[in-house]
Structures are given as C-alpha cells and as structure tokens.
Amino acid sequence: MLTQPRSSDPVGSAHDRVYRTLRTRIMHGEILPGQPLTLRGIGKEFGVSMTPARESMRRLVAEGALSMSSSGRVSTPEHSNERLEELAALRALLEPELASRALPRAHLALIDRLETINAGVSQMVARQDAPGYIRMNLEFHRTLYLRAQAPAMLAMAETVWLQVGPTMRSLYGRLRRTEPPYHHKLILAALKAGDEPGLRLAVRTDVTQGLRLLAS
C-alpha cells in the first residue's frame, strides 16, 4: 500500500517520495511499456501539487525510465530491437564484472541468503506474479552485487534495470515461466566452488538471454 505524503510535507520531500515510488514501480515492471503517465493522474494519486509531480517525471525522463514525445506525452518506453540489444550488452558488461568482484566476499551467509531469495523467486513464479518475480529476481542480483563494493558500477546497473523494467514485464508474459531461472542455480554453484569463469558465464547468460529473445 502506498503511503500518501502529508499535506505538511515540503515540496522537496513530496517530490522525492513520488519519484522513488514511481521509480520502483517502473523497475519492477508494474507499469507496462507505452503506458502513459499524466501530471494530473500522479498528483491525484499521491495527493501532491503539480510541482512535485512534474519534477518527479522530469527526473525519470532524464534517467531513461520514461520517454517524452515531441507533443509532451510521457509514457514508459517501448524499446526498439536495437535498443534492447544495447541494453543487453550493457548488462553483459556490468553484471559479470560485479559478480566477479563479489566472489572473494561470497561467504556462506551470503550464499544462504541468495538461496532464500531464489526460493522467493520460485514462489512468485508459482503465483504467476510478474512484478513480484521481477522484484525478487533483481533482489537476487543486487544482494550479490552489493558484495562487490563497487557503488558506481552498481548504480549504472540499476539505471539499466530501470530502463528495462516494463520490457521485462512483457518478456515474463511471453516466456510463461513455470520455474525460477535455471542460471540462478549455476550462479549459486559457481559461488560455492569459487569458479570465477563459471560465475561470469552464468551471470552473463542469465541477464541477457531474455532481452535478446525479445530483440530476435
């Protein structure tokens, strides 16, 4: 349930709350590709004036999470095949490197945590909960990458996740998943074995195969 900003909140606080909530929704695929967003609709939902709604939308447009047409219409982006290939290539560069840097710090407690999260991914698949699946899948990757202690690189990866969130929702519907990603098992096995080449390959395949399937 969303928490509505109190009327006494300053504009900056209202803007930040709207921005963060919309950002999370987009990243988790709760908003489909091409879905329009309006200042009036955002203001009404969050109980804020046009100023924080406008600033939140501007910020998300700048991050690539939303697109703005020449007429000023704002919506979640519908990516071309070329754009999907580009985003897949970025994930292929960033995420295996983050996993590799995390490997020396992949203690047993971290692996246990990843296995617990992966069980949550399985639950979301069983429920056919697409946004829940995307959220848990990203939590699996973020939990691993945090151990890399490379905040700038992780921030870049999260920007890519933000841009592909709605697309991942479409991909989920196309794949009709009935079980969690197979490559998560390979990632966990590589972590346990301290197998850096195997870890890089498993991560690269896991994070790119879906986007490239959509682009094919």
C-alpha atoms as an extended CHARMM CRD file, in Angstrom:
* protein
*
       216  EXT
         1         1  MET       CA              0.0000000000        0.0000000000        0.0000000000  PROA      1               0.0000000000
         2         2  LEU       CA              1.3010000000        3.4360000000       -0.9050000000  PROA      2               0.0000000000
         3         3  THR       CA              1.8150000000        5.9980000000        1.8260000000  PROA      3               0.0000000000
         4         4  GLN       CA              0.3600000000        9.3420000000        0.8470000000  PROA      4               0.0000000000
         5         5  PRO       CA              2.5230000000       12.3920000000        1.6040000000  PROA      5               0.0000000000
         6         6  ARG       CA              1.1820000000       14.5340000000        4.4320000000  PROA      6               0.0000000000
         7         7  SER       CA             -0.0370000000       17.9710000000        3.4860000000  PROA      7               0.0000000000
         8         8  SER       CA              2.6590000000       19.4570000000        5.7460000000  PROA      8               0.0000000000
         9         9  ASP       CA              5.4740000000       17.7990000000        3.7850000000  PROA      9               0.0000000000
        10        10  PRO       CA              7.7250000000       20.2670000000        1.9470000000  PROA      10              0.0000000000
        11        11  VAL       CA              7.7150000000       20.1560000000       -1.8380000000  PROA      11              0.0000000000
        12        12  GLY       CA             11.1530000000       18.5220000000       -1.8980000000  PROA      12              0.0000000000
        13        13  SER       CA             10.0060000000       15.6910000000        0.3440000000  PROA      13              0.0000000000
        14        14  ALA       CA              6.8460000000       15.1510000000       -1.7150000000  PROA      14              0.0000000000
        15        15  HSD       CA              8.8660000000       15.1190000000       -4.9280000000  PROA      15              0.0000000000
        16        16  ASP       CA             11.2990000000       12.5530000000       -3.5310000000  PROA      16              0.0000000000
        17        17  ARG       CA              8.5020000000       10.2890000000       -2.3440000000  PROA      17              0.0000000000
        18        18  VAL       CA              6.6810000000       10.3820000000       -5.6640000000  PROA      18              0.0000000000
        19        19  TYR       CA              9.9120000000        9.8610000000       -7.5750000000  PROA      19              0.0000000000
        20        20  ARG       CA             11.0170000000        6.8740000000       -5.5300000000  PROA      20              0.0000000000
        21        21  THR       CA              7.6230000000        5.1670000000       -5.6800000000  PROA      21              0.0000000000
        22        22  LEU       CA              7.2910000000        5.6180000000       -9.4380000000  PROA      22              0.0000000000
        23        23  ARG       CA             10.8980000000        4.5410000000       -9.9500000000  PROA      23              0.0000000000
        24        24  THR       CA             10.2830000000        1.3270000000       -8.0170000000  PROA      24              0.0000000000
        25        25  ARG       CA              7.0900000000        0.5910000000       -9.9460000000  PROA      25              0.0000000000
        26        26  ILE       CA              8.8310000000        1.0500000000      -13.2790000000  PROA      26              0.0000000000
        27        27  MET       CA             11.8650000000       -1.0330000000      -12.3030000000  PROA      27              0.0000000000
        28        28  HSD       CA              9.6430000000       -3.8850000000      -11.1000000000  PROA      28              0.0000000000
        29        29  GLY       CA              7.5190000000       -3.9280000000      -14.2360000000  PROA      29              0.0000000000
        30        30  GLU       CA              4.3490000000       -2.7200000000      -12.5590000000  PROA      30              0.0000000000
        31        31  ILE       CA              3.8560000000       -0.3040000000      -15.4760000000  PROA      31              0.0000000000
        32        32  LEU       CA              3.6510000000       -1.7840000000      -18.9720000000  PROA      32              0.0000000000
        33        33  PRO       CA              5.6120000000       -0.4670000000      -21.9880000000  PROA      33              0.0000000000
        34        34  GLY       CA              3.9390000000        2.5040000000      -23.6300000000  PROA      34              0.0000000000
        35        35  GLN       CA              1.6680000000        3.2160000000      -20.6690000000  PROA      35              0.0000000000
        36        36  PRO       CA              1.0690000000        6.9840000000      -20.3650000000  PROA      36              0.0000000000
        37        37  LEU       CA              1.5200000000        8.9590000000      -17.1650000000  PROA      37              0.0000000000
        38        38  THR       CA             -0.0370000000       12.3680000000      -16.5890000000  PROA      38              0.0000000000
        39        39  LEU       CA              0.6670000000       15.1190000000      -14.1000000000  PROA      39              0.0000000000
        40        40  ARG       CA             -2.9920000000       15.1910000000      -13.1590000000  PROA      40              0.0000000000
        41        41  GLY       CA             -3.0720000000       11.4460000000      -12.5380000000  PROA      41              0.0000000000
        42        42  ILE       CA              0.1050000000       11.4450000000      -10.4530000000  PROA      42              0.0000000000
        43        43  GLY       CA             -0.9950000000       14.4670000000       -8.4670000000  PROA      43              0.0000000000
        44        44  LYS       CA             -4.3620000000       12.8860000000       -7.7100000000  PROA      44              0.0000000000
        45        45  GLU       CA             -2.9180000000        9.5130000000       -6.6970000000  PROA      45              0.0000000000
        46        46  PHE       CA             -0.2310000000       10.9190000000       -4.4120000000  PROA      46              0.0000000000
        47        47  GLY       CA             -2.1240000000       13.9170000000       -3.1480000000  PROA      47              0.0000000000
        48        48  VAL       CA              0.5410000000       16.3610000000       -4.3180000000  PROA      48              0.0000000000
        49        49  SER       CA              0.6090000000       19.5440000000       -6.3630000000  PROA      49              0.0000000000
        50        50  MET       CA              1.7780000000       19.7480000000       -9.9740000000  PROA      50              0.0000000000
        51        51  THR       CA              5.2880000000       20.8520000000       -8.9820000000  PROA      51              0.0000000000
        52        52  PRO       CA              6.4920000000       17.6120000000       -7.2700000000  PROA      52              0.0000000000
        53        53  ALA       CA              4.6570000000       15.5470000000       -9.8930000000  PROA      53              0.0000000000
        54        54  ARG       CA              6.3870000000       17.4440000000      -12.7150000000  PROA      54              0.0000000000
        55        55  GLU       CA              9.8290000000       17.2490000000      -11.0950000000  PROA      55              0.0000000000
        56        56  SER       CA              9.4730000000       13.5080000000      -10.4930000000  PROA      56              0.0000000000
        57        57  MET       CA              8.5520000000       12.9280000000      -14.1280000000  PROA      57              0.0000000000
        58        58  ARG       CA             11.4200000000       15.0950000000      -15.3760000000  PROA      58              0.0000000000
        59        59  ARG       CA             13.8770000000       13.1470000000      -13.2540000000  PROA      59              0.0000000000
        60        60  LEU       CA             12.6000000000        9.8030000000      -14.5390000000  PROA      60              0.0000000000
        61        61  VAL       CA             12.7290000000       11.0180000000      -18.1440000000  PROA      61              0.0000000000
        62        62  ALA       CA             16.3660000000       12.0280000000      -17.5900000000  PROA      62              0.0000000000
        63        63  GLU       CA             17.1370000000        8.5200000000      -16.3050000000  PROA      63              0.0000000000
        64        64  GLY       CA             15.5200000000        6.8730000000      -19.3200000000  PROA      64              0.0000000000
        65        65  ALA       CA             12.7510000000        5.3230000000      -17.2080000000  PROA      65              0.0000000000
        66        66  LEU       CA             10.1470000000        7.4330000000      -19.0240000000  PROA      66              0.0000000000
        67        67  SER       CA             10.0930000000        8.8610000000      -22.5200000000  PROA      67              0.0000000000
        68        68  MET       CA              8.6260000000       12.1640000000      -23.6550000000  PROA      68              0.0000000000
        69        69  SER       CA              7.2560000000       12.6870000000      -27.1630000000  PROA      69              0.0000000000
        70        70  SER       CA              7.5650000000       15.9100000000      -29.1500000000  PROA      70              0.0000000000
        71        71  SER       CA              3.9970000000       16.7230000000      -28.0950000000  PROA      71              0.0000000000
        72        72  GLY       CA              4.9100000000       16.3760000000      -24.4070000000  PROA      72              0.0000000000
        73        73  ARG       CA              3.2250000000       12.9950000000      -23.8630000000  PROA      73              0.0000000000
        74        74  VAL       CA              5.0490000000       10.9910000000      -21.1750000000  PROA      74              0.0000000000
        75        75  SER       CA              4.9850000000        7.2000000000      -21.0760000000  PROA      75              0.0000000000
        76        76  THR       CA              7.1230000000        4.2070000000      -20.2740000000  PROA      76              0.0000000000
        77        77  PRO       CA              9.4040000000        3.4900000000      -23.2480000000  PROA      77              0.0000000000
        78        78  GLU       CA              8.7410000000        0.9150000000      -25.9400000000  PROA      78              0.0000000000
        79        79  HSD       CA             12.2490000000       -0.1150000000      -26.9500000000  PROA      79              0.0000000000
        80        80  SER       CA             13.3590000000       -0.9500000000      -30.4790000000  PROA      80              0.0000000000
        81        81  ASN       CA             15.2930000000       -4.1630000000      -31.1430000000  PROA      81              0.0000000000
        82        82  GLU       CA             18.4870000000       -2.1060000000      -31.4460000000  PROA      82              0.0000000000
        83        83  ARG       CA             17.8760000000       -0.5110000000      -28.0650000000  PROA      83              0.0000000000
        84        84  LEU       CA             17.2110000000       -3.9000000000      -26.4550000000  PROA      84              0.0000000000
        85        85  GLU       CA             20.4790000000       -5.2100000000      -27.8800000000  PROA      85              0.0000000000
        86        86  GLU       CA             22.2880000000       -2.1830000000      -26.4560000000  PROA      86              0.0000000000
        87        87  LEU       CA             20.7800000000       -2.6530000000      -23.0010000000  PROA      87              0.0000000000
        88        88  ALA       CA             21.5800000000       -6.3740000000      -23.0800000000  PROA      88              0.0000000000
        89        89  ALA       CA             25.1810000000       -5.5320000000      -23.9930000000  PROA      89              0.0000000000
        90        90  LEU       CA             25.4020000000       -3.1450000000      -21.0450000000  PROA      90              0.0000000000
        91        91  ARG       CA             24.1610000000       -5.8210000000      -18.6710000000  PROA      91              0.0000000000
        92        92  ALA       CA             26.6580000000       -8.2800000000      -20.1860000000  PROA      92              0.0000000000
        93        93  LEU       CA             29.4810000000       -5.8510000000      -19.4340000000  PROA      93              0.0000000000
        94        94  LEU       CA             28.4800000000       -4.6160000000      -15.9940000000  PROA      94              0.0000000000
        95        95  GLU       CA             26.9490000000       -7.5470000000      -14.1660000000  PROA      95              0.0000000000
        96        96  PRO       CA             29.5620000000      -10.2780000000      -14.7140000000  PROA      96              0.0000000000
        97        97  GLU       CA             32.1710000000       -7.7720000000      -13.5050000000  PROA      97              0.0000000000
        98        98  LEU       CA             30.1270000000       -7.0010000000      -10.3940000000  PROA      98              0.0000000000
        99        99  ALA       CA             29.7060000000      -10.7200000000       -9.7010000000  PROA      99              0.0000000000
       100       100  SER       CA             33.4320000000      -11.3200000000      -10.1950000000  PROA      100             0.0000000000
       101       101  ARG       CA             34.2850000000       -8.5800000000       -7.7150000000  PROA      101             0.0000000000
       102       102  ALA       CA             31.7770000000      -10.0150000000       -5.2500000000  PROA      102             0.0000000000
       103       103  LEU       CA             33.1960000000      -13.5480000000       -5.4420000000  PROA      103             0.0000000000
       104       104  PRO       CA             36.0680000000      -13.0840000000       -2.9320000000  PROA      104             0.0000000000
       105       105  ARG       CA             33.4940000000      -11.8870000000       -0.3770000000  PROA      105             0.0000000000
       106       106  ALA       CA             30.8830000000      -14.5790000000       -1.1350000000  PROA      106             0.0000000000
       107       107  HSD       CA             30.8140000000      -16.1450000000        2.3240000000  PROA      107             0.0000000000
       108       108  LEU       CA             28.3870000000      -18.9060000000        3.2810000000  PROA      108             0.0000000000
       109       109  ALA       CA             25.9050000000      -16.4790000000        4.8390000000  PROA      109             0.0000000000
       110       110  LEU       CA             25.6350000000      -14.6270000000        1.5280000000  PROA      110             0.0000000000
       111       111  ILE       CA             25.0690000000      -17.8470000000       -0.4050000000  PROA      111             0.0000000000
       112       112  ASP       CA             22.3920000000      -18.8920000000        2.1100000000  PROA      112             0.0000000000
       113       113  ARG       CA             20.7260000000      -15.5160000000        1.6510000000  PROA      113             0.0000000000
       114       114  LEU       CA             20.7840000000      -15.8870000000       -2.1390000000  PROA      114             0.0000000000
       115       115  GLU       CA             19.2460000000      -19.3510000000       -1.8800000000  PROA      115             0.0000000000
       116       116  THR       CA             16.4640000000      -17.9440000000        0.2990000000  PROA      116             0.0000000000
       117       117  ILE       CA             15.7930000000      -15.1810000000       -2.2180000000  PROA      117             0.0000000000
       118       118  ASN       CA             15.7750000000      -17.7190000000       -5.0400000000  PROA      118             0.0000000000
       119       119  ALA       CA             13.1310000000      -19.6800000000       -3.1540000000  PROA      119             0.0000000000
       120       120  GLY       CA             11.1190000000      -16.4490000000       -3.1340000000  PROA      120             0.0000000000
       121       121  VAL       CA             11.5730000000      -16.2170000000       -6.9100000000  PROA      121             0.0000000000
       122       122  SER       CA             10.0810000000      -19.7170000000       -7.1580000000  PROA      122             0.0000000000
       123       123  GLN       CA              7.0830000000      -18.6360000000       -5.0920000000  PROA      123             0.0000000000
       124       124  MET       CA              6.4370000000      -15.6810000000       -7.3880000000  PROA      124             0.0000000000
       125       125  VAL       CA              6.6200000000      -17.9540000000      -10.4320000000  PROA      125             0.0000000000
       126       126  ALA       CA              4.1100000000      -20.3260000000       -8.8220000000  PROA      126             0.0000000000
       127       127  ARG       CA              1.7580000000      -17.3890000000       -8.1750000000  PROA      127             0.0000000000
       128       128  GLN       CA              2.2290000000      -16.0570000000      -11.7170000000  PROA      128             0.0000000000
       129       129  ASP       CA              3.0980000000      -12.7190000000      -10.0950000000  PROA      129             0.0000000000
       130       130  ALA       CA              5.1260000000      -10.9210000000      -12.7820000000  PROA      130             0.0000000000
       131       131  PRO       CA              6.0660000000       -7.7700000000      -10.7950000000  PROA      131             0.0000000000
       132       132  GLY       CA              6.8550000000       -9.9320000000       -7.7630000000  PROA      132             0.0000000000
       133       133  TYR       CA              9.0500000000      -12.1510000000       -9.9040000000  PROA      133             0.0000000000
       134       134  ILE       CA             10.9430000000       -9.1730000000      -11.3340000000  PROA      134             0.0000000000
       135       135  ARG       CA             11.3600000000       -7.6580000000       -7.8560000000  PROA      135             0.0000000000
       136       136  MET       CA             12.7350000000      -10.8710000000       -6.3430000000  PROA      136             0.0000000000
       137       137  ASN       CA             14.9400000000      -11.5440000000       -9.3530000000  PROA      137             0.0000000000
       138       138  LEU       CA             16.5130000000       -8.0830000000       -9.0350000000  PROA      138             0.0000000000
       139       139  GLU       CA             16.9190000000       -8.6020000000       -5.2880000000  PROA      139             0.0000000000
       140       140  PHE       CA             18.8700000000      -11.7950000000       -6.0450000000  PROA      140             0.0000000000
       141       141  HSD       CA             21.2750000000       -9.9060000000       -8.2920000000  PROA      141             0.0000000000
       142       142  ARG       CA             21.5280000000       -6.7850000000       -6.1230000000  PROA      142             0.0000000000
       143       143  THR       CA             22.2840000000       -8.8310000000       -2.9960000000  PROA      143             0.0000000000
       144       144  LEU       CA             25.2000000000      -10.4760000000       -4.7890000000  PROA      144             0.0000000000
       145       145  TYR       CA             26.4800000000       -7.2810000000       -6.3920000000  PROA      145             0.0000000000
       146       146  LEU       CA             26.4670000000       -5.3360000000       -3.1390000000  PROA      146             0.0000000000
       147       147  ARG       CA             29.3430000000       -7.5750000000       -2.0590000000  PROA      147             0.0000000000
       148       148  ALA       CA             31.4060000000       -6.1910000000       -4.9460000000  PROA      148             0.0000000000
       149       149  GLN       CA             31.7520000000       -2.9010000000       -3.0370000000  PROA      149             0.0000000000
       150       150  ALA       CA             31.5760000000       -1.0270000000       -6.3440000000  PROA      150             0.0000000000
       151       151  PRO       CA             28.7930000000        1.5190000000       -5.8080000000  PROA      151             0.0000000000
       152       152  ALA       CA             29.3140000000        3.4700000000       -9.0340000000  PROA      152             0.0000000000
       153       153  MET       CA             29.1500000000        0.3090000000      -11.1230000000  PROA      153             0.0000000000
       154       154  LEU       CA             26.0790000000       -0.9260000000       -9.2540000000  PROA      154             0.0000000000
       155       155  ALA       CA             24.3530000000        2.4310000000       -9.7820000000  PROA      155             0.0000000000
       156       156  MET       CA             24.9560000000        2.0700000000      -13.5300000000  PROA      156             0.0000000000
       157       157  ALA       CA             23.4790000000       -1.4380000000      -13.4780000000  PROA      157             0.0000000000
       158       158  GLU       CA             20.4060000000       -0.1910000000      -11.6140000000  PROA      158             0.0000000000
       159       159  THR       CA             19.8920000000        2.5130000000      -14.2370000000  PROA      159             0.0000000000
       160       160  VAL       CA             19.7770000000       -0.2100000000      -16.8820000000  PROA      160             0.0000000000
       161       161  TRP       CA             17.3230000000       -2.2200000000      -14.7620000000  PROA      161             0.0000000000
       162       162  LEU       CA             15.1450000000        0.8650000000      -14.5320000000  PROA      162             0.0000000000
       163       163  GLN       CA             15.0660000000        1.2590000000      -18.3060000000  PROA      163             0.0000000000
       164       164  VAL       CA             14.1470000000       -2.3870000000      -18.9380000000  PROA      164             0.0000000000
       165       165  GLY       CA             11.5670000000       -2.8860000000      -16.1570000000  PROA      165             0.0000000000
       166       166  PRO       CA              8.4470000000       -2.5560000000      -18.3390000000  PROA      166             0.0000000000
       167       167  THR       CA             10.1110000000       -4.6240000000      -21.0820000000  PROA      167             0.0000000000
       168       168  MET       CA             10.8520000000       -7.3910000000      -18.5750000000  PROA      168             0.0000000000
       169       169  ARG       CA              7.1560000000       -7.4420000000      -17.7270000000  PROA      169             0.0000000000
       170       170  SER       CA              6.3780000000       -8.0870000000      -21.4010000000  PROA      170             0.0000000000
       171       171  LEU       CA              9.0800000000      -10.7500000000      -21.5240000000  PROA      171             0.0000000000
       172       172  TYR       CA              7.6230000000      -12.5290000000      -18.4990000000  PROA      172             0.0000000000
       173       173  GLY       CA              4.2830000000      -12.7840000000      -20.2720000000  PROA      173             0.0000000000
       174       174  ARG       CA              5.9250000000      -14.2090000000      -23.3810000000  PROA      174             0.0000000000
       175       175  LEU       CA              8.0350000000      -16.8160000000      -21.5760000000  PROA      175             0.0000000000
       176       176  ARG       CA              5.1830000000      -18.0770000000      -19.3700000000  PROA      176             0.0000000000
       177       177  ARG       CA              7.6240000000      -19.1800000000      -16.7110000000  PROA      177             0.0000000000
       178       178  THR       CA              6.8040000000      -22.2220000000      -14.6010000000  PROA      178             0.0000000000
       179       179  GLU       CA             10.0860000000      -22.3840000000      -12.6570000000  PROA      179             0.0000000000
       180       180  PRO       CA             12.8090000000      -19.9830000000      -11.4810000000  PROA      180             0.0000000000
       181       181  PRO       CA             15.6750000000      -19.0560000000      -13.8170000000  PROA      181             0.0000000000
       182       182  TYR       CA             17.9280000000      -22.0550000000      -14.4300000000  PROA      182             0.0000000000
       183       183  HSD       CA             21.0450000000      -19.9000000000      -14.4150000000  PROA      183             0.0000000000
       184       184  HSD       CA             20.4470000000      -18.8530000000      -10.8160000000  PROA      184             0.0000000000
       185       185  LYS       CA             21.3860000000      -22.4240000000       -9.8850000000  PROA      185             0.0000000000
       186       186  LEU       CA             24.5740000000      -22.1100000000      -11.9290000000  PROA      186             0.0000000000
       187       187  ILE       CA             25.3870000000      -18.7880000000      -10.2510000000  PROA      187             0.0000000000
       188       188  LEU       CA             24.9830000000      -20.3690000000       -6.8170000000  PROA      188             0.0000000000
       189       189  ALA       CA             27.0740000000      -23.3930000000       -7.8010000000  PROA      189             0.0000000000
       190       190  ALA       CA             29.8650000000      -21.1750000000       -9.1360000000  PROA      190             0.0000000000
       191       191  LEU       CA             29.8530000000      -19.1080000000       -5.9430000000  PROA      191             0.0000000000
       192       192  LYS       CA             30.1570000000      -22.2320000000       -3.8160000000  PROA      192             0.0000000000
       193       193  ALA       CA             33.0030000000      -23.5560000000       -5.9740000000  PROA      193             0.0000000000
       194       194  GLY       CA             34.8160000000      -20.2120000000       -6.2400000000  PROA      194             0.0000000000
       195       195  ASP       CA             34.6020000000      -20.6020000000      -10.0220000000  PROA      195             0.0000000000
       196       196  GLU       CA             35.0600000000      -17.1110000000      -11.4710000000  PROA      196             0.0000000000
       197       197  PRO       CA             34.8170000000      -18.0390000000      -15.1980000000  PROA      197             0.0000000000
       198       198  GLY       CA             31.7320000000      -20.1300000000      -14.4950000000  PROA      198             0.0000000000
       199       199  LEU       CA             30.2080000000      -17.3060000000      -12.4490000000  PROA      199             0.0000000000
       200       200  ARG       CA             30.8170000000      -14.7400000000      -15.1850000000  PROA      200             0.0000000000
       201       201  LEU       CA             29.2600000000      -17.0080000000      -17.8190000000  PROA      201             0.0000000000
       202       202  ALA       CA             26.2180000000      -17.8580000000      -15.6910000000  PROA      202             0.0000000000
       203       203  VAL       CA             25.5520000000      -14.2050000000      -14.8480000000  PROA      203             0.0000000000
       204       204  ARG       CA             26.0650000000      -13.0250000000      -18.4260000000  PROA      204             0.0000000000
       205       205  THR       CA             23.6930000000      -15.6430000000      -19.8130000000  PROA      205             0.0000000000
       206       206  ASP       CA             21.1010000000      -15.0540000000      -17.1090000000  PROA      206             0.0000000000
       207       207  VAL       CA             20.8960000000      -11.2790000000      -17.5470000000  PROA      207             0.0000000000
       208       208  THR       CA             20.9780000000      -11.1420000000      -21.3610000000  PROA      208             0.0000000000
       209       209  GLN       CA             19.1210000000      -14.1050000000      -22.7980000000  PROA      209             0.0000000000
       210       210  GLY       CA             15.6610000000      -12.6800000000      -22.1430000000  PROA      210             0.0000000000
       211       211  LEU       CA             16.3220000000       -9.2710000000      -23.6510000000  PROA      211             0.0000000000
       212       212  ARG       CA             17.9630000000      -10.8310000000      -26.6850000000  PROA      212             0.0000000000
       213       213  LEU       CA             14.9890000000      -13.1630000000      -27.1020000000  PROA      213             0.0000000000
       214       214  LEU       CA             12.7200000000      -10.1170000000      -27.3300000000  PROA      214             0.0000000000
       215       215  ALA       CA             15.0320000000       -8.4840000000      -29.8510000000  PROA      215             0.0000000000
       216       216  SER       CA             15.2340000000      -11.5680000000      -32.0840000000  PROA      216             0.0000000000
